[in-house]
Amino acid sequence: MRDRYGTNLEVVIMHPNTVDSITPSTRHDLAFVWLEITGKCQLACTHCYADSGPDGTHGPMRRDDWLGVIDQVADLGAGMVQFIGGEPTLNPDLPALIEHATARGLEVEVFSNLVHVSDQLWSSFGREGVRLACSYYSDRSSQHARVTGRNTHARTKNNIAEALRREIPLRVGIVNLTDDQRTNQAHEELAALGVTDIGHDHLRGVGRGVSNGKAGIDQLCGNCTNDVLAISATGEMWPCVFSRWLAVGNVLEAPLGDILTGRDYARVRNELDAHFEARGSHQAPCVPNMCNPQCGPSCSPACRPTANCRPVGTCAPSYRP
């Protein structure tokens, strides 16, 4: 196995009696996995939960590593993966990974900024069982650029229209960051284009979204370690993409099944269970109109920590949320 590559993580110190009482699970509860296949992005969004940007890399995970992870995810019974980053379309292996995931019977969502989509990627996005998601900030390019750091509003808008023309299932999250942001007008613009699945998200204090202090458990929704998991371009695993300081293992060092039944995973799960049970909000379903993922990442979440949460309805078959 290869050595773990450097990611700075917060160390959680627990009382020795608590550590001794941890019993690793023998179950593999897994329904949905985020696959963060790169830390590289054309944009430099002011609120990016992953702190990604043009200087990011694809990390030490190679194509064969990701193919192996996808096999393990499918073998453990998960039904869906979401390719994220960074910007997942910048990883040249994305088409092969999508093909492999769908061949293994997994539903696929690609969360992209839709700044640039090659003909090969459009072909991949058009496969049965694949859908797209993206974030949107304003109907005005100047406001969009203020958030993303790049003048890419027209490209994203045009590619949203192209996805709809190709009848590729698409959902768009409008991320509200400032009081003067034209989010209502953005909603109207998307609806006029033909987008029917439009969500409204708010800033979460993780990554570059931290305004002061540091990210903490209160920024999470309570569904962490509840059959979801995130795997990064370094192989590092977290309960979700927003809990990057809670490492549970590394797929370059151990099989996924072993990590899910290991002591680190059990420790983190116990910690999160105790926190949300104390708050009276443990495992509250919180994303209207979505099945999996419970929190669909953009650079900001599709749900806020317990606020305005309500049960998720039953999904229809196939790949519509």
Buried (B, 14 or more C-beta within 10 A) or exposed (E): EEEBBEBEEEEEEEEEEEEEEBEBEEEBBBBBBBBBBBBBBBBBBBBBBBBBBEEBEBBBBEBEBBBBBBBBBBBBEBBBBBBBBBBBBBBEBBBBBBBBBBEBEBBBBBBBBBBBBEEEBBEBBEBEBBBBBBBBBBBBBEBBBBBBBBEBBEBBBEBBEBBBEEEBBBBBBBBBBBEEBBBEBBBEBBEEBEBEBBBEBBBBBBBBBBEEEEBBBEBBBBBBBBBBBBBBBBBBBBBBBBBBBBBBBBBBBBBBEEBBBBEBBBBBBBBBBEBBEEBEBBBBBBBBBBBBBBBBBBBBBBBBBBEEBEEBEEEEEEBEB
